[in-house]
């Protein structure tokens, strides 16, 4: 009897087939290109057909042509068009219109410091029109990203980063306490606390019920996620115990017999058939391999695709494990600093429960592939033995210079106490329920997110530290606000200079600030600074121009920055504007 396929089943089947075909097709293209054929001279046509299909009655069907894809290799990345339907038509009619109100930083002035080995640069805010990305273009870029498919490995690693930087909370102690604590009503505290934990003041029965369900759903989801992490930890460790038992029996038995006996022992304890156990062992073996190469953090924080990734194993190659191994300490830095109790999960198998990396995520500088992270101060000791850095969420006003006033203030609230966004003309508020401005939702007017998914890294080409993106930032998205001490009158120090109609101020990040301090220059940057007014206060925001995951985040310091500067640019771009300066000049970089 045929089983009716639901829409969900069909979606899952289509996703599964597409992923497997994508992996195989990439290998076919690679083998073809290695033969020396020229694939860049003209548009290519790829014909797709399926054979081996059966109709609803079970009869075999002939070969079916399902699609024809035009691959234009003359552009980069290759443009893909489909027939019988054309995905590119979804992009037509979307036009980028210049923003009239958002402003970007364009002029930078670089000055030589008086002392030896010191350099100064000043970034000046100007009133020139910026190039803010409007909603239509963001939709266009998002659709283009959907057409340009990533590999299975890239999606898997992206899932790990997304999970680490998400709002999930992995705390086994809290979960156990919630379920074990039974109230007089006979219900676990997990259920009875939903009314008291809600942050919304209820004004109706529906709102009260909705608020309770928000809290309950969050707690149950957290419990489920924690239990899922415990499950994969135990299953991965089971594989190691299985291998140890096989090795023990191999002393007196041939390996195949030793393996057979170990499987039988497990089947008895599990009350499973051998076939059922072997099916599960294949997936568990994948968990074990991931933990072995990428560390426990890679397994614990793996996204929803973990099971499928380990079941089909199409990407389980040496290069995949090398990629995971190279990111092991990066995963651990982010996990230890953002989820302080996640290692408590490893206690269930007797693993280490103490954190390796303590403090702020950017207190650590990730190094080369497989190398442990370095404390941030150590990377500056060659310039300053007493270097220290304080991470700020908000700018710090220098009271000795400005007193109780903020020089960035440009407007006051209206008579009703509301601020209106200069860019979108919507009301602004720190309360997400009252805010309607969505210009930079990850920074302002929304539920506060955690640190940006970026890491300070040790550059391999002599620029000292830089900033690398763990996840992609679509064009127009905010990477962070330029935060530091708001002051004035500093000389011979690196500062950002901001201007309003009434004041000129400096933002100094020498000893306090955030991740924007570590942005390096590039002659072909993937981000830019824009000024933005939030609640009547001018802000300087680092905005993406399209940053890919695992890519260094850079800005253009501009021609004014490099004018008369005795230094060679190290951006490495083929069209670098400043790599032809005098080769007799020192190439020692200013600390980043």
C-alpha positions as MATLAB code, in Angstrom:
seq = 'XXXXXXXXXXXXXXXXXXXXXXXXXXXXXXXXXXXXXXXXXXXXXXXXXXXXXXXXXXXXXXXXXXXXXXXXXXXXXXXXXXXXXXXXXXXXXXXXXXXXXXXXXXXXXXXXXXXXXXXXXXXXXXXXXXXXXXXXXXXXXXXXXXXXXXXXXXXXXXXXXXXXXXXXXXXXXXXXXXXXXXXXXXXXXXXXXXXXXXXXXXXXXXXXXXXXXXXXXXXXXXXXXXXXXXXXXXXXXXXXXXXXXXXXXXXXXXXXXXXXXXXXXXXXXXXXXXXXXXXXXXXXXXXXXXXXXXXXXXXXXXXXXXXXXXXXXXXXXXXXXXXXXXXXXXXXXXXXXXXXXXXXXXXXXXXXXXXXXXXXXXXXXXXXXXXXXXXXXXXXXXXXXXXXXXXXXXXXXXXXXXXXXXXXXXXXXXXXXXXXXXXXXXXXXXXXXXXXXXXXXXXXXXXXXXXXXXXXXXXXXXXXXXXXXXXXXXXXXXXXXXXXXXXXXXXXXXXXXXXXXXXXXXXXXXXXXXXXXXXXXXXXXXXXXXXXXXXXXXXXXXXXXXXXXXXXXXXXXXXXXXXXXXXXXXXXXXXXXXXXXXXXXXXXXXXX';
ca = [
       0.000    0.000    0.000;
       1.441    3.348   -1.032;
       2.000    5.921    1.677;
       0.744    9.407    0.885;
       3.548   11.942    0.916;
       2.864   15.143    2.840;
       4.193   18.533    1.806;
       6.791   18.306    4.570;
       7.940   14.887    3.358;
       8.272   16.159   -0.204;
      10.253   19.190    0.972;
      12.663   16.993    2.931;
      13.064   14.575    0.019;
      13.722   17.441   -2.409;
      16.269   18.969   -0.041;
      18.027   15.626    0.394;
      18.214   14.954   -3.364;
      19.378   18.507   -4.116;
      22.194   18.368   -1.568;
      23.493   15.021   -2.791;
      23.297   16.118   -6.432;
      25.096   19.360   -5.624;
      28.004   17.540   -3.985;
      28.352   15.093   -6.893;
      28.053   17.841   -9.504;
      30.846   19.866   -7.944;
      33.184   16.870   -8.285;
      32.151   16.345  -11.913;
      32.948   19.972  -12.767;
      36.262   19.796  -10.930;
      37.334   16.663  -12.811;
      36.305   18.282  -16.083;
      38.267   21.477  -15.455;
      41.351   19.490  -14.454;
      41.457   18.028  -17.961;
      42.413   21.482  -19.229;
      39.189   22.427  -21.026;
      38.434   26.148  -21.324;
      35.163   26.898  -19.527;
      35.495   30.680  -19.472;
      35.133   31.627  -23.095;
      31.372   31.563  -23.537;
      28.090   30.687  -21.880;
      27.693   26.990  -21.052;
      24.476   24.985  -21.144;
      23.816   22.215  -18.637;
      20.996   19.796  -19.454;
      19.484   17.904  -16.509;
      17.428   14.730  -16.773;
      16.359   11.894  -14.489;
      15.947    8.202  -15.221;
      14.745    5.310  -13.085;
      11.514    7.087  -12.128;
       8.232    5.250  -11.564;
       4.717    6.574  -11.931;
       1.934    6.273   -9.334;
       1.148    2.747  -10.577;
       4.715    1.559  -10.185;
       5.491    1.445  -13.885;
       8.909    2.594  -15.076;
       9.073    5.941  -16.821;
      11.429    6.943  -19.564;
      14.194    9.468  -19.043;
      12.652   12.804  -18.021;
      14.243   16.165  -18.836;
      13.721   18.310  -15.748;
      15.674   21.518  -16.375;
      18.104   23.388  -18.581;
      20.614   25.672  -16.895;
      22.590   28.393  -18.620;
      25.946   29.022  -16.937;
      27.521   32.350  -17.897;
      31.167   31.877  -16.878;
      32.211   35.220  -18.311;
      31.110   36.982  -15.122;
      32.258   36.354  -11.564;
      30.614   34.683   -9.798;
      29.128   32.610  -12.619;
      25.583   33.724  -13.402;
      23.006   30.953  -13.513;
      19.727   31.038  -15.416;
      17.088   28.310  -15.321;
      14.399   27.129  -17.662;
      11.509   26.363  -17.846;
      11.350   28.989  -15.057;
      13.905   31.779  -14.791;
      15.025   32.664  -11.267;
      16.644   35.857  -12.501;
      13.235   37.354  -13.281;
      12.731   37.655   -9.540;
      15.414   40.335   -9.569;
      14.040   42.490  -12.355;
      12.482   45.798  -11.494;
      14.546   46.215   -8.319;
      16.512   49.408   -8.560;
      18.973   50.847   -6.097;
      18.060   54.409   -5.215;
      20.602   56.582   -3.432;
      19.919   57.387    0.189;
      19.423   61.102    0.707;
      19.729   61.129    4.449;
      22.333   58.640    5.557;
      25.908   59.920    5.578;
      29.120   57.980    5.305;
      32.697   58.702    6.250;
      34.763   59.602    3.213;
      37.697   61.788    4.243;
      40.509   60.419    6.372;
      43.612   62.349    7.439;
      46.773   60.520    8.430;
      49.317   62.391   10.530;
      52.768   61.430   11.694;
      53.264   61.341   15.444;
      56.148   63.173   17.067;
      57.645   60.134   18.762;
      59.575   57.396   16.916;
      57.488   54.498   15.669;
      54.200   56.289   16.420;
      51.541   57.111   13.853;
      48.316   59.062   14.024;
      45.254   58.988   11.843;
      42.027   60.950   12.053;
      38.791   59.942   10.368;
      36.635   62.994    9.664;
      32.871   62.899    9.292;
      31.700   64.865    6.279;
      28.317   65.889    4.943;
      28.755   64.118    1.621;
      25.886   61.774    0.654;
      26.395   58.178    1.670;
      25.537   55.011   -0.153;
      23.070   53.410    2.204;
      21.520   50.244    0.811;
      17.755   50.449    0.542;
      15.277   47.652    1.073;
      14.956   46.727   -2.610;
      18.681   46.170   -3.020;
      18.820   44.095    0.161;
      16.106   41.869   -1.301;
      18.098   41.613   -4.532;
      21.255   40.574   -2.713;
      19.367   38.069   -0.600;
      17.849   36.458   -3.694;
      21.246   36.338   -5.382;
      22.679   34.557   -2.344;
      19.907   31.967   -2.639;
      20.951   31.260   -6.220;
      24.630   30.961   -5.314;
      24.555   27.765   -3.266;
      27.157   27.047   -0.619;
      28.763   23.669   -0.102;
      27.522   21.267    2.566;
      30.642   21.834    4.654;
      30.236   25.605    4.523;
      26.619   25.315    5.607;
      27.554   22.969    8.428;
      30.244   25.314    9.776;
      27.904   28.272    9.374;
      25.367   26.375   11.491;
      27.939   25.994   14.276;
      28.705   29.723   14.312;
      25.026   30.665   14.147;
      24.316   28.422   17.122;
      27.215   29.751   19.206;
      26.231   33.368   18.586;
      22.511   32.740   19.088;
      20.545   33.228   22.288;
      20.510   29.553   23.260;
      21.442   28.731   26.842;
      23.099   25.408   27.609;
      22.974   24.889   31.373;
      22.272   21.295   32.443;
      22.064   22.192   36.133;
      19.260   24.693   35.589;
      17.316   22.296   33.392;
      17.529   19.460   35.919;
      16.529   21.725   38.802;
      13.507   23.021   36.904;
      12.175   19.550   36.212;
      13.039   18.039   39.600;
      11.472   20.815   41.684;
       7.825   19.743   42.074;
       5.315   22.234   43.478;
       2.393   21.346   45.746;
       0.174   21.221   42.662;
       2.230   18.297   41.388;
       3.599   20.291   38.430;
       7.301   20.907   37.859;
       8.533   24.450   38.506;
       9.261   24.744   34.787;
       5.500   25.080   34.263;
       4.478   27.054   37.333;
       7.093   29.800   36.885;
       5.796   30.875   33.489;
       3.505   33.510   34.977;
       6.161   35.179   37.137;
       8.896   35.111   34.475;
       6.939   37.064   31.854;
       8.229   40.614   31.282;
       4.969   41.876   29.751;
       2.339   43.552   31.953;
      -0.835   41.722   30.963;
      -3.975   43.694   30.155;
      -6.158   40.858   28.843;
      -6.717   37.131   29.130;
      -5.232   36.500   25.682;
      -2.126   38.540   26.491;
      -1.661   36.704   29.786;
      -1.929   33.342   28.043;
       0.410   34.434   25.260;
       2.999   35.700   27.724;
       2.914   32.429   29.702;
       3.307   30.411   26.512;
       6.253   32.566   25.418;
       8.081   31.711   28.640;
       7.056   28.040   28.585;
       8.067   27.584   24.944;
      11.429   29.238   25.594;
      12.130   26.986   28.581;
      11.029   23.802   26.828;
      13.073   24.718   23.744;
      16.079   25.369   25.961;
      15.556   22.034   27.715;
      15.189   20.202   24.407;
      18.331   21.837   22.999;
      20.336   20.974   26.106;
      19.141   17.372   26.061;
      19.951   17.121   22.359;
      23.504   18.275   23.080;
      23.812   15.707   25.869;
      22.531   13.043   23.475;
      25.151   13.647   20.779;
      27.930   13.897   23.391;
      26.996   10.502   24.818;
      26.591    8.924   21.394;
      29.956   10.247   20.183;
      31.651    8.969   23.343;
      29.912    5.604   22.926;
      31.785    5.168   19.631;
      35.090    5.685   21.434;
      34.108    3.118   24.083;
      33.065    0.727   21.310;
      36.457    1.088   19.618;
      38.239    0.541   22.951;
      36.244   -2.643   23.571;
      37.022   -3.944   20.072;
      40.716   -3.235   20.630;
      40.594   -5.137   23.918;
      39.001   -8.217   22.315;
      41.401   -8.078   19.354;
      44.166   -9.279   21.660;
      42.597  -12.760   21.645;
      40.255  -12.671   18.626;
      40.494  -11.711   14.959;
      39.341   -8.121   14.454;
      36.114   -9.005   12.631;
      35.090  -11.452   15.325;
      36.002   -8.947   18.014;
      33.868   -6.326   16.327;
      30.990   -8.793   15.912;
      31.081   -9.753   19.580;
      31.134   -6.094   20.653;
      28.082   -5.394   18.510;
      26.252   -8.361   20.040;
      27.036   -7.107   23.549;
      25.620   -3.699   22.651;
      22.491   -5.155   21.045;
      21.721   -7.071   24.239;
      22.033   -3.927   26.366;
      20.106   -1.758   23.910;
      17.470   -4.427   23.107;
      17.980   -3.552   19.438;
      18.526   -5.670   16.367;
      21.978   -5.660   14.818;
      20.682   -3.834   11.745;
      19.133   -1.103   13.871;
      22.333   -0.632   15.838;
      24.524   -0.547   12.738;
      22.313    2.139   11.185;
      22.681    4.302   14.261;
      26.390    3.573   14.571;
      27.035    5.214   11.206;
      25.547    8.497   12.396;
      27.201    8.250   15.825;
      30.527    7.621   14.122;
      30.034   10.938   12.342;
      29.472   12.676   15.685;
      32.658   11.100   17.007;
      34.701   12.197   13.986;
      33.434   15.782   14.279;
      34.320   15.960   17.990;
      37.725   14.424   17.275;
      38.649   17.008   14.633;
      36.679   20.138   15.541;
      36.497   19.627   19.306;
      33.460   19.135   21.509;
      32.250   22.686   20.853;
      31.812   21.903   17.137;
      29.565   18.960   18.020;
      27.619   20.552   20.877;
      26.798   23.713   18.904;
      26.206   22.039   15.530;
      23.031   23.245   13.857;
      19.918   21.401   12.750;
      21.749   19.794    9.816;
      24.017   17.694   12.045;
      22.072   14.433   11.645;
      21.812   14.679    7.849;
      25.469   15.742    7.595;
      26.562   12.614    9.481;
      24.040   10.254    7.928;
      25.065   10.719    4.303;
      28.758   11.491    4.968;
      29.218   12.815    1.433;
      31.452   15.578    2.815;
      33.436   13.392    5.223;
      36.805   13.893    3.556;
      40.264   14.710    4.774;
      39.839   18.333    3.743;
      36.631   18.598    5.779;
      38.371   17.387    8.923;
      41.277   19.745    8.243;
      38.825   22.637    8.035;
      37.204   21.650   11.332;
      40.569   21.129   13.015;
      41.715   24.599   11.913;
      38.671   26.123   13.630;
      38.750   24.061   16.818;
      40.193   26.767   19.071;
      38.091   29.445   17.415;
      34.947   27.494   18.276;
      36.183   27.066   21.848;
      36.990   30.767   22.314;
      33.486   31.769   21.267;
      31.763   28.955   23.185;
      33.709   29.464   26.435;
      33.210   33.229   26.522;
      29.584   33.341   25.346;
      28.321   30.153   27.057;
      30.325   29.845   30.303;
      28.584   26.638   31.438;
      28.516   24.662   28.203;
      31.418   22.435   29.251;
      29.339   21.214   32.194;
      27.605   19.010   29.612;
      30.840   17.049   29.194;
      30.667   15.967   32.825;
      28.203   13.263   31.831;
      31.061   11.341   30.158;
      33.738   12.402   32.631;
      35.140   15.039   30.290;
      36.803   18.340   31.298;
      34.278   20.846   32.642;
      36.583   23.842   33.244;
      36.633   26.680   30.732;
      39.823   27.223   28.780;
      39.088   30.774   27.620;
      37.688   33.207   30.197;
      36.551   36.793   29.750;
      35.176   38.777   26.823;
      35.133   37.104   23.368;
      37.566   39.750   22.112;
      39.987   39.301   24.999;
      41.454   36.540   22.822;
      43.220   36.686   19.462;
      42.708   33.589   17.340;
      45.881   32.543   15.554;
      46.864   30.179   12.742;
      45.173   26.903   11.859;
      45.140   24.653   14.910;
      46.994   27.146   17.135;
      45.631   28.128   20.524;
      44.299   31.657   20.936;
      46.512   34.347   22.466;
      45.536   36.841   25.181;
      44.935   40.211   23.533;
      47.557   42.122   25.620;
      50.344   39.752   24.506;
      49.884   40.830   20.901;
      50.771   44.422   21.853;
      53.687   43.824   24.229;
      56.253   44.693   21.579;
      54.846   48.241   21.607;
      53.477   48.517   25.148;
      54.376   46.097   27.961;
      51.506   47.412   30.117;
      48.801   47.256   27.457;
      45.251   46.593   28.648;
      41.871   47.000   26.982;
      38.339   47.511   28.325;
      35.451   46.374   26.127;
      32.557   48.827   25.930;
      28.946   48.371   24.840;
      28.285   52.115   24.832;
      30.569   55.104   24.292;
      32.128   56.619   27.408;
      31.909   60.421   27.702;
      35.062   62.070   29.041;
      33.556   64.156   31.873;
      36.762   66.161   32.310;
      36.289   67.517   28.794;
      32.520   67.570   28.236;
      31.085   67.546   31.749;
      27.516   66.205   31.739;
      26.852   67.011   28.049;
      27.233   64.757   25.016;
      28.856   66.539   22.039;
      27.226   64.077   19.654;
      23.716   65.421   20.396;
      22.099   66.775   17.229;
      18.357   66.937   18.027;
      15.822   66.898   20.847;
      12.640   64.852   21.189;
       9.339   66.181   19.904;
       6.626   67.510   22.192;
       5.336   63.986   22.783;
       8.798   62.837   23.898;
       9.456   60.801   20.738;
      12.440   60.816   18.385;
      12.030   60.388   14.627;
      14.644   58.668   12.445;
      16.271   60.988    9.895;
      16.609   58.090    7.451;
      13.251   56.266    7.532;
      11.069   58.893    9.285;
       9.849   56.300   11.797;
       9.657   56.627   15.578;
      12.714   55.501   17.534;
      12.705   53.963   21.012;
      14.950   51.721   23.095;
      11.788   49.772   23.953;
      11.371   47.204   21.123;
       7.591   47.337   21.558;
       7.508   51.098   20.873;
      10.286   51.306   18.267;
       9.403   51.423   14.551;
      12.827   52.275   13.100;
      14.497   49.246   11.501;
      17.557   50.881    9.964;
      20.072   48.894   12.029;
      17.921   46.444   14.041;
      20.876   44.440   15.356;
      22.199   47.586   17.073;
      19.244   49.778   17.988;
      15.619   49.427   19.032;
      15.475   45.628   19.249;
      16.064   42.998   21.883;
      19.759   43.338   22.650;
      21.767   40.740   20.789;
      25.052   39.333   22.004;
      28.460   40.289   20.616;
      28.767   40.525   16.846;
      29.821   37.221   15.192;
      33.381   38.391   14.644;
      36.750   37.474   16.131;
      40.040   39.300   16.532;
      42.648   37.310   14.603;
      46.394   37.368   14.069;
      47.021   38.369   10.470;
      49.606   36.295    8.588;
      51.096   39.193    6.614;
      52.472   41.511    9.288;
      49.432   43.720    9.990;
      49.296   42.453   13.602;
      45.615   41.980   14.516;
      42.574   42.117   12.269;
      38.875   41.290   12.418;
      37.389   38.177   10.808;
      33.701   37.479   10.215;
      32.438   34.165   11.586;
      29.110   34.607    9.794;
      28.204   36.552    6.670;
      26.994   40.160    6.850;
      24.703   41.053    3.969;
      25.256   44.377    2.255;
      23.784   47.202    4.320;
      23.904   45.306    7.628;
      25.598   46.907   10.617;
      28.774   45.187   11.833;
      29.046   47.427   14.872;
      29.102   50.980   16.177;
      32.465   52.732   16.480;
      32.585   52.906   20.293;
      35.269   54.390   22.545;
      35.935   57.371   24.791;
      34.263   60.593   23.587;
      36.889   63.245   24.198;
      38.715   66.150   22.554;
      42.140   67.739   22.317;
      44.174   64.534   21.979;
      47.382   64.688   19.929;
      49.719   61.975   18.628;
      47.076   59.289   19.150;
      44.802   57.353   16.793;
      41.357   58.944   16.987;
      38.114   59.141   15.039;
      36.997   62.734   14.611;
      33.257   63.408   14.492;
      31.488   66.652   13.701;
      28.020   68.027   14.347;
      26.695   71.520   13.662;
      27.775   72.645   17.124;
      30.738   70.458   18.142;
      33.809   68.593   16.978;
      34.749   65.591   19.081;
      37.184   62.681   19.080;
      36.554   58.976   19.704;
      39.628   57.312   21.156;
      39.841   53.509   21.207;
      43.372   53.157   22.523;
      42.459   51.517   25.835;
      38.677   51.116   25.631;
      36.238   50.413   22.854;
      34.881   47.464   20.897;
      35.723   45.223   17.957;
      35.717   48.069   15.415;
      39.141   49.024   16.786;
      40.727   46.099   14.945;
      39.551   46.899   11.394;
      42.435   46.995    8.891;
      42.715   48.990    5.674;
      42.108   47.552    2.228;
      42.160   49.192   -1.179;
      39.163   46.996   -2.003;
      37.196   47.065    1.299;
      34.078   45.141    2.191;
      32.700   47.692    4.688;
      32.435   51.431    5.233;
      31.600   53.865    8.013;
      28.299   55.727    7.979;
      26.920   58.219   10.441;
      23.474   57.582   11.859;
      21.362   59.470   14.399;
      19.749   57.372   17.127;
      17.577   59.069   19.763;
      19.004   62.449   18.800;
      22.642   61.334   19.154;
      25.064   60.972   16.255;
      26.555   57.476   15.936;
      29.272   56.135   13.653;
      28.305   52.716   12.315;
      30.457   50.191   10.460;
      28.257   48.966    7.589;
      28.858   45.884    5.457;
      29.243   46.159    1.703;
      28.858   42.369    1.485;
      31.078   40.425    3.894;
      31.355   36.671    3.442;
      31.829   34.243    6.309;
      35.507   33.592    7.163;
      36.518   36.847    5.441;
      38.567   39.648    6.993;
      36.536   42.816    7.537;
      38.248   45.887    6.065;
      37.638   49.572    5.321;
      39.321   52.041    2.975;
      41.335   54.629    4.919;
      41.199   56.825    1.741;
      43.877   58.738   -0.182;
      44.073   61.446    2.480;
      45.013   58.807    5.041;
      48.027   57.629    3.013;
      49.220   61.036    1.848;
      52.898   61.538    2.765;
      52.803   58.410    4.942;
      56.092   56.497    5.092;
      54.531   53.071    4.955;
      53.734   50.406    2.359;
      50.155   49.129    2.124;
      49.846   45.429    2.983;
      46.262   44.823    1.842;
      47.500   42.499   -0.918;
      44.765   43.402   -3.412;
      45.804   43.211   -7.111;
      44.702   46.826   -7.587;
      46.366   48.142   -4.422;
      46.931   51.898   -4.678;
      49.754   52.172   -2.156;
      52.041   49.169   -2.658;
      54.429   51.097   -4.924;
      55.684   53.460   -2.270;
      59.428   53.623   -1.654;
      60.768   50.165   -0.866;
      63.271   51.789    1.486;
      60.416   52.573    3.863;
      59.788   50.504    6.954;
      56.912   48.062    6.744;
      56.305   47.824   10.492;
      52.538   48.177   10.937;
      50.859   50.405   13.446;
      49.221   48.320   16.181;
      45.705   47.207   15.267;
];
